């Protein structure tokens, strides 16, 4: 019975359609038989999707997939700091988007649509990135560690990553080594006995960092060998560094992290391999995309000694900046990145031992500044190595020349 009903249900419309068109055909052209047309209720008509000419899958919802703070072009259709909504409404998005909304609808599943801004200049774009990271994350942005925004030799990377790093430092002509007890403990106190005019040192560091997407824990174990003019040579393990890193903002244009380091006294202060006290260093780390292949890394930190020599130690404000640019890209993940880096130290308190008189002198309001280039070669997203250097541009300094070699393995 059921098959018969199904046949009637499908056949009756066909018969009626055939009669209808047959009568029409007979009225219009006697003797000519038109074929019957079967019309079935197939639901709403759906336009066929046109395949990509190259047969590849295209990303259609990325707001920030290209450009940086200084993209190749900024069209008038893109909203400014106070312009919100769809910035590709004219159908021509200069950042590689192919849909009218560019992912600005439901930014996060379960939330109401959020308003976004893009900005028309570098500073407004940077402000908009902070806004989007807080309230309207890009649904198409896929966080990933890459080499260009993490290529610096003297600035800590903003993105947490699981890796092992081997670093070799060669510092030459370091003066006033006990200033504020950053490198040495106070000379004549916990530190070496004689006033020092010059120190050359080599230091091998093994750094291990492990963590998830937004948080990591790290430990750095150094071994120091040094030769000084008046206190002779020494060698041994230096002070151990433990710390954590937390990624607070993460967008295509900006990564913003907080890092807290604790330096534990492991070295022997009387031999010049340690400071003899605990210290902590909170720091802010950022990585900013300036151009498609150019990034700026920044670090601002304040070194705080704990239980150090009274009057001799003091806080130090430290900053470091690195301009990273991809010089050559052999394959998508094999590239050569050049860096130009700057480091500065501002001593807010503390003293140092005069190398001539042996007396303690105030080291307050003293500034150190070093600059230098570097080259890093990335074999893949797992392995890279490179060489960087710093040269002092102020009369007072730590190492007048510092040469650094690194090998990093991520896992």
C-alpha positions in Angstrom: 0.0 0.0 0.0 2.8 2.4 1.0 4.7 2.1 -2.4 1.4 2.7 -4.2 0.8 5.9 -2.2 4.3 7.1 -2.9 3.9 6.5 -6.6 0.6 8.4 -6.6 2.2 11.3 -4.6 5.0 11.6 -7.2 3.0 10.7 -10.2 0.0 13.0 -9.8 2.0 16.2 -10.0 3.8 14.9 -13.1 0.5 14.0 -14.8 -1.0 17.4 -14.0 2.1 19.1 -15.2 2.1 17.0 -18.4 -1.6 17.8 -19.0 -1.0 21.5 -18.4 2.0 21.8 -20.7 0.4 19.4 -23.2 -2.7 21.6 -23.5 -0.5 24.7 -23.8 1.5 23.0 -26.4 -1.5 21.9 -28.3 -3.0 25.4 -28.3 0.3 27.0 -29.5 1.6 24.5 -32.0 -0.9 21.8 -33.1 0.8 18.5 -33.8 3.9 19.2 -31.7 4.3 17.4 -28.5 6.2 19.1 -25.6 8.0 16.8 -23.2 6.5 16.6 -19.7 8.3 18.5 -17.0 8.6 17.0 -13.5 8.6 19.6 -10.7 9.4 18.3 -7.2 9.5 20.2 -3.9 13.2 20.2 -3.4 13.4 23.1 -0.9 15.0 26.5 -1.4 17.3 27.1 -4.3 21.0 27.2 -3.4 23.5 28.9 -5.7 26.3 26.6 -6.7 29.6 27.5 -5.1 32.3 28.6 -7.6 35.5 26.7 -6.9 38.8 28.5 -6.5 40.6 28.7 -9.8 43.6 27.0 -8.3 41.6 24.5 -6.4 42.9 25.7 -3.0 41.0 26.6 0.1 40.9 30.4 0.7 40.7 32.1 4.0 37.7 34.5 4.0 37.5 36.1 7.4 40.8 37.5 8.5 40.9 41.1 9.5 44.6 41.2 10.5 46.2 38.7 8.3 48.6 41.1 6.6 49.9 44.6 6.6 51.2 45.5 10.0 51.0 49.0 11.4 52.2 50.4 8.1 50.4 48.3 5.4 51.0 48.8 1.7 47.8 50.7 1.3 45.0 52.2 3.4 41.8 52.9 1.6 39.3 55.6 2.5 36.7 52.8 3.0 38.5 51.5 6.0 37.1 53.1 9.2 39.2 55.3 11.4 39.5 55.3 15.1 35.8 56.3 15.5 34.6 54.4 12.4 33.1 51.0 13.2 31.4 48.2 11.3 32.3 46.4 8.1 35.4 47.9 6.6 35.2 45.9 3.4 31.7 47.0 2.4 32.9 48.2 -1.0 34.0 44.6 -1.7 37.7 45.6 -2.0 39.6 44.7 1.2 43.2 45.6 1.1 44.2 43.1 3.8 43.4 39.9 1.8 39.7 39.5 2.9 37.2 38.3 0.4 33.9 38.7 2.2 32.1 41.9 3.0 32.3 41.6 6.7 35.8 40.3 7.1 34.9 38.4 10.2 33.3 41.2 12.0 30.0 39.4 12.7 29.9 37.0 15.6 33.5 37.4 16.7 33.2 34.7 19.4 30.7 31.9 19.4 27.9 32.5 21.9 28.5 36.3 22.0 26.6 39.1 20.4 28.2 40.8 17.4 30.9 43.2 18.5 31.9 46.6 17.0 35.4 46.9 15.7 37.7 49.6 14.5 40.7 49.4 12.2 42.3 52.9 12.3 43.7 54.9 9.5 47.3 55.4 10.8 49.9 53.5 12.8 48.9 54.8 16.3 45.1 54.4 15.7 45.7 50.9 14.3 47.7 50.0 17.4 45.0 51.3 19.7 42.4 49.4 17.8 44.4 46.2 18.1 44.3 46.6 21.9 40.6 47.2 21.7 40.0 44.1 19.6 42.2 41.9 21.7 40.1 42.8 24.8 36.5 42.8 23.5 36.5 41.5 19.9 39.1 38.9 19.1 39.6 38.1 15.4 37.9 34.7 14.8 40.4 33.9 12.0 43.7 34.8 13.8 45.7 31.7 14.6 48.3 32.3 17.3 51.6 30.8 16.3 55.3 31.3 17.2 57.2 32.6 14.2 60.8 33.8 13.9 60.6 37.4 12.7 58.8 38.8 15.9 61.1 36.7 18.1 64.5 37.1 16.5 66.2 39.4 19.0 69.3 38.4 20.8 69.0 40.9 23.7 65.2 41.2 24.1 63.2 38.4 25.6 60.4 37.2 23.3 56.8 38.1 24.2 55.2 34.8 23.2 55.6 31.9 25.6 57.0 28.8 23.9 58.5 25.5 24.9 62.2 25.5 23.9 65.8 24.9 24.9 68.4 27.6 24.2 72.2 27.5 24.4 73.8 30.9 24.6 77.5 31.9 24.6 78.4 35.4 25.8 81.9 36.9 25.3 82.2 40.2 27.2 85.3 42.3 26.9 86.6 45.3 28.9 83.9 45.4 31.6 84.5 48.3 34.0 83.3 49.0 37.5 82.0 45.5 37.8 80.4 46.0 41.3 78.2 48.9 40.4 74.9 48.5 42.3 75.9 44.8 42.7 74.4 43.8 39.4 77.4 41.8 38.0 79.7 41.5 41.1 79.1 41.9 44.8 80.7 44.8 46.6 84.5 44.8 46.2 86.1 44.4 49.6 82.8 43.1 51.0 81.2 39.9 49.7 82.9 40.4 46.3 86.6 40.1 45.2 89.1 41.9 47.5 90.9 44.3 45.1 89.6 47.3 43.2 89.2 46.3 39.6 90.0 48.1 36.4 88.9 45.6 33.8 87.2 42.2 33.5 86.9 39.9 30.5 84.4 37.1 30.8 82.8 34.2 28.9 79.5 32.8 30.0 77.7 29.7 28.7 73.9 29.6 29.5 71.5 26.8 29.2 67.9 28.1 29.1 64.8 25.9 29.3 61.3 27.2 28.9 58.1 25.2 28.9 54.5 26.2 28.9 51.1 26.4 27.1 49.7 29.0 24.8 49.7 32.0 27.2 51.9 30.9 30.1 55.4 29.5 30.5 58.0 28.8 33.2 61.7 29.2 32.5 65.0 28.5 34.2 68.5 29.7 33.1 71.7 28.0 34.3 74.9 30.0 33.5 78.5 28.9 33.8 81.0 31.9 34.0 84.7 32.0 33.3 86.5 35.4 33.8 89.9 37.0 33.8 90.5 40.3 35.6 93.5 42.6 35.8 93.9 42.7 39.6 91.9 39.8 40.9 93.0 37.1 38.5 90.9 34.4 36.9 88.0 32.4 38.2 85.3 30.1 37.0 82.1 28.3 38.1 78.4 28.3 38.0 76.9 31.8 38.2 73.5 32.9 39.7 70.5 30.9 38.6 67.4 32.6 37.1 63.8 31.3 37.5 60.8 33.0 36.1 57.3 33.0 34.5 55.9 34.6 31.4 52.2 35.5 30.8 50.8 36.6 27.4 48.2 39.2 28.2 47.3 40.5 24.6 47.7 38.5 21.5 46.8 39.9 18.0 48.4 39.9 14.6 49.8 43.3 15.2 50.6 43.2 18.9 51.7 40.8 21.5 52.0 42.0 25.1 53.4 40.0 28.0 54.4 40.2 31.6 57.5 38.5 32.8 58.7 38.0 36.4 62.3 36.8 37.0 64.0 35.8 40.2 67.8 35.6 40.4 69.0 33.1 43.0 72.5 33.3 44.4 74.4 30.2 43.3 77.8 31.6 42.3 80.6 32.4 44.7 80.7 36.2 45.2 84.3 36.4 46.4 85.4 34.8 43.0 83.2 37.1 40.9 80.8 34.4 39.7 77.8 35.7 41.7 76.4 38.6 43.5 75.6 36.9 46.9 72.0 38.1 47.1 68.5 37.4 45.7 67.1 39.9 43.2 63.8 40.1 41.3 63.1 41.7 37.9 59.5 42.4 36.7 59.4 43.2 33.0 56.9 44.1 30.2 57.6 42.5 26.8 56.0 43.5 23.5 56.2 42.6 19.8 54.7 45.0 17.3 54.3 44.3 13.6 55.4 47.4 11.6 55.4 46.0 8.1 54.6 42.5 6.7 58.3 41.5 7.2 59.4 43.9 9.9 58.8 43.8 13.7 59.8 45.7 16.8 60.6 43.9 20.0 60.6 45.8 23.3 61.4 45.1 26.9 61.1 47.4 29.9 62.2 46.0 33.3 63.3 47.1 36.8 65.9 45.1 38.6 65.4 45.0 42.4 68.1 43.7 44.8 67.0 41.9 48.0 69.2 41.4 51.1 72.2 42.9 49.2 75.0 45.0 50.7 73.7 48.0 52.5 74.3 51.2 50.6 76.2 49.5 47.8 73.3 48.0 45.9 70.4 49.8 44.2 67.6 49.4 41.7 68.3 49.5 38.0 65.8 50.5 35.3 66.6 48.5 32.1 65.2 48.7 28.6 66.0 46.9 25.4 64.6 47.3 21.8 65.2 45.4 18.6 64.2 46.1 15.0 63.8 42.8 13.2 63.5 42.5 9.4 63.4 39.4 7.2 66.3 39.8 4.7 65.8 36.6 2.8 63.1 33.9 2.7 64.3 30.7 1.1 61.2 28.7 1.9 58.1 29.6 4.0 59.9 28.5 7.2 63.5 28.9 6.2 64.6 32.5 6.4 67.4 34.9 7.4 66.4 37.7 9.8 68.6 40.8 10.6 68.3 42.7 13.8 69.5 46.1 15.1 69.3 46.3 18.8 69.7 48.9 21.6 70.1 48.3 25.4 70.0 50.9 28.2 70.5 50.8 32.0 69.7 53.6 34.3 71.0 53.2 37.9 68.6 54.8 40.4 70.7 54.1 43.5 73.8 52.2 44.7 77.5 52.7 44.6 80.6 51.4 42.9 84.3 51.0 43.9 86.6 53.5 42.4 89.3 51.5 40.5 92.0 54.0 41.4 91.4 55.0 45.0 89.4 51.9 46.1 86.7 54.1 47.7 83.0 53.7 47.3 81.4 56.3 45.0 77.8 57.1 44.3 76.5 55.4 41.1 73.2 57.2 41.2 71.8 58.8 38.0 74.3 56.9 35.7 73.3 55.6 32.3 74.7 52.9 30.2 73.9 52.5 26.5 74.9 49.8 23.9 73.9 49.2 20.3 74.7 46.6 17.7 73.5 44.3 14.9 72.7 40.6 14.6 71.8 37.9 12.1 69.6 34.9 12.8 69.0 32.0 10.5 65.8 29.9 10.9 66.0 26.4 9.5 62.4 25.7 10.4 59.9 26.7 13.1 61.7 24.2 15.3 65.4 25.3 15.0 67.3 28.5 14.6 70.8 29.9 15.4 72.5 33.2 15.1 75.1 35.8 16.2 74.6 39.3 17.7 76.9 41.9 19.1 76.7 45.1 21.3 79.1 48.0 21.5 79.1 50.6 24.3 78.5 54.2 23.3 78.8 55.7 26.8 82.1 56.1 28.8 80.7 54.0 31.7 79.5 50.6 30.7 79.4 46.9 31.5 81.1 45.1 28.7 82.5 47.5 26.1 82.1 44.7 23.5 79.6 41.9 23.9 79.4 39.0 21.4 76.5 36.6 21.6 76.0 33.2 19.9 72.7 31.3 20.2 71.1 28.0 19.2 67.4 27.5 19.9 65.4 24.3 19.7 61.6 24.4 20.1 59.5 21.4 20.9 
